[in-house]
Amino acid sequence: MNIRKEGVPFIAGALAFFALLALTGSRFLRMIGIVPALFVTWFFRDPHRRAPEGEHLFISPADGTVLEVAETFEDKVGPCTKVSIFMSVFSVHVNRSPVGGRVVEKRYRPGKFAMANLGKKTEENERMILYLENEDGLFRVDQVAGLVARRISCWPEQGEIVERGQKIGLIRFGSLLECYLPPVYHVLVRRGEGVTAGETILARRA
């Protein structure tokens, strides 16, 4: 199992805590101490994923549960469909590009830290915004910080070309991904469905 390098400081801290408890010689304390180390290591897992083949597909950028599917309007995308995916602390937190295309804008927006599963109450949350463009139009993908997740990593830079399924970032300890799709795409998932980053097809061009 691959582990993200961003998790190394947290894993090292958890192991140091375990080592400290191990020095006491108490079997009970050692058992307690190993749990955080195992959990943090597991949290930063980075499993191999293969994006589905085919043209004009929009795949899930995150592991988790579909929180919302709604018609809306976005300033740059225009009329569109918004799909929100909630990631619990048990989800894989490596995010992937839902489409291939060019990063036309990357923007960090500071904000609040409401719980990420509260729907519209997260609109003012801290987030990283990516606009991706290809022959099908303009797409927006937001990495949204939650109550616990306050560290967003987003790797592509403006002007960079990304491939569908490519790793684009990481949010630490549970959060939300929001996607805005142009109207030429038909959404295939419903609220409450579980999805897998880089594998589940969220939408297809109509």
C-alpha positions in Angstrom: 0.0 0.0 0.0 1.4 3.4 -1.0 1.5 6.1 1.6 1.4 9.8 0.7 4.5 11.8 1.7 2.2 14.5 3.2 1.4 12.0 5.9 5.0 11.3 7.1 5.1 14.0 9.8 1.8 12.8 11.3 2.8 9.1 11.1 6.1 10.0 12.8 4.3 11.9 15.6 1.9 8.9 16.1 4.9 6.5 16.3 6.7 8.7 18.7 3.6 8.7 20.9 3.5 4.9 20.7 7.2 4.6 21.6 6.7 6.8 24.6 3.8 4.6 25.9 5.9 1.5 25.1 8.6 2.7 27.5 6.1 2.3 30.4 6.1 -1.5 29.9 2.3 -1.6 30.2 0.8 -3.9 27.5 -2.5 -2.0 27.8 -0.9 1.4 27.1 1.0 -0.1 24.2 -2.2 -1.3 22.7 -3.8 2.1 23.1 -0.7 3.8 21.6 -0.6 1.7 18.4 -4.1 2.7 17.4 -3.3 6.3 16.4 -0.2 5.2 14.5 -2.2 2.6 12.5 -5.1 5.0 11.8 -2.9 7.8 10.6 -0.9 5.5 8.4 -4.1 4.1 6.9 -5.6 7.6 6.5 -2.8 8.6 4.2 -3.1 5.5 2.0 -2.8 6.1 -1.8 -4.2 3.1 -3.6 -3.7 2.5 -7.3 -6.7 3.5 -9.4 -7.4 3.1 -13.2 -9.7 5.6 -14.8 -12.4 4.2 -17.0 -11.9 4.3 -20.7 -14.2 6.2 -23.1 -14.8 9.7 -24.3 -16.7 12.6 -22.7 -16.8 11.1 -19.2 -16.7 12.9 -15.9 -15.4 10.7 -13.1 -15.4 11.1 -9.3 -12.6 13.3 -8.0 -13.1 11.9 -4.5 -14.0 8.8 -2.4 -17.1 9.3 -0.4 -20.8 9.8 -0.5 -22.8 12.0 -2.9 -24.2 14.7 -0.7 -26.1 16.8 -3.4 -27.0 16.8 -7.0 -28.6 20.1 -8.0 -29.1 22.4 -11.0 -27.5 25.8 -10.3 -25.6 28.7 -11.9 -21.9 29.4 -11.7 -20.4 32.7 -12.7 -18.0 31.3 -15.2 -19.5 27.9 -16.1 -23.0 29.3 -16.5 -26.0 27.1 -16.1 -24.7 23.8 -14.7 -25.2 20.8 -12.4 -23.5 20.8 -9.0 -22.4 17.5 -7.6 -21.1 17.5 -4.0 -19.2 14.5 -2.5 -18.6 14.2 1.3 -15.4 12.5 2.4 -15.4 11.1 5.9 -12.3 10.4 7.9 -12.4 6.9 6.7 -12.3 7.8 3.0 -9.2 7.8 0.8 -8.3 11.5 0.7 -6.3 11.7 -2.5 -8.3 13.7 -5.0 -8.2 13.1 -8.8 -9.0 15.1 -11.9 -12.5 14.3 -13.1 -11.7 15.2 -16.7 -8.7 15.8 -18.9 -8.0 19.4 -19.8 -6.1 22.5 -19.0 -6.2 24.3 -15.7 -7.3 27.8 -16.7 -7.6 29.1 -13.2 -6.5 28.1 -9.7 -7.7 30.2 -6.8 -7.5 29.8 -3.0 -10.4 31.3 -1.1 -10.1 31.6 2.7 -13.2 31.1 4.8 -14.9 29.4 7.6 -14.8 25.8 8.8 -18.4 24.5 9.1 -18.9 20.8 9.1 -18.4 19.5 5.5 -21.7 17.5 5.4 -23.9 20.5 6.1 -24.7 21.3 2.4 -25.3 25.0 1.7 -23.8 25.9 5.1 -20.4 25.2 3.7 -20.6 27.8 0.9 -18.4 30.2 3.0 -15.8 27.5 3.9 -12.2 27.7 3.0 -11.5 26.2 -0.4 -9.3 25.7 -3.3 -11.0 26.3 -6.7 -9.8 24.8 -10.0 -11.3 25.6 -13.4 -10.6 22.9 -16.0 -11.3 23.4 -19.7 -11.5 21.0 -22.6 -13.5 20.6 -25.8 -16.7 19.9 -23.8 -16.5 23.2 -22.0 -15.5 24.6 -18.6 -15.7 22.7 -15.4 -15.1 23.8 -11.8 -13.8 21.5 -9.0 -13.6 22.8 -5.4 -11.6 21.2 -2.5 -13.5 22.4 0.5 -12.2 22.4 4.1 -14.4 21.2 6.9 -14.5 21.3 10.7 -11.5 19.0 11.0 -9.9 19.4 7.6 -8.0 22.7 7.5 -5.1 21.8 5.2 -5.7 21.6 1.5 -3.0 20.5 -0.9 -3.6 21.2 -4.6 -0.8 20.3 -7.0 -1.6 21.4 -10.6 -0.8 25.0 -11.5 -2.6 27.4 -13.8 -1.8 26.5 -17.4 -1.0 22.9 -16.7 -2.6 20.0 -18.7 -4.0 17.3 -16.5 -5.3 13.9 -17.5 -8.6 12.2 -16.4 -7.9 10.3 -13.1 -4.6 12.2 -12.4 -3.9 12.9 -8.8 -4.5 16.6 -8.1 -4.5 17.0 -4.4 -5.3 16.0 -0.8 -7.4 17.3 2.0 -6.5 16.2 5.5 -9.0 14.5 7.8 -12.4 14.6 6.2 -14.0 17.2 3.9 -15.9 17.9 0.7 -15.5 18.1 -3.1 -17.9 20.2 -5.1 -18.1 19.8 -8.9 -19.8 22.1 -11.4 -20.6 20.5 -14.8 -21.7 22.2 -18.0 -25.3 21.4 -19.2 -24.0 19.1 -22.0 -23.3 16.5 -19.2 -25.9 14.1 -17.8 -25.3 13.2 -14.2 -25.6 9.4 -13.5 -25.4 9.3 -9.7 -27.9 10.2 -7.0 -27.7 11.6 -3.5 -26.6 9.0 -1.0 -24.6 6.9 -3.5 -21.0 5.9 -2.6 -18.3 6.8 -5.2 -14.7 6.0 -5.7 -12.1 8.6 -6.9 -10.7 8.0 -10.3 -13.1 5.1 -11.0 -16.8 6.0 -10.6 -18.4 7.7 -13.6 -20.4 10.7 -12.2 -21.6 12.0 -15.5 -21.5 11.5 -19.3 -21.9 13.9 -22.1 -25.5 13.7 -23.4 
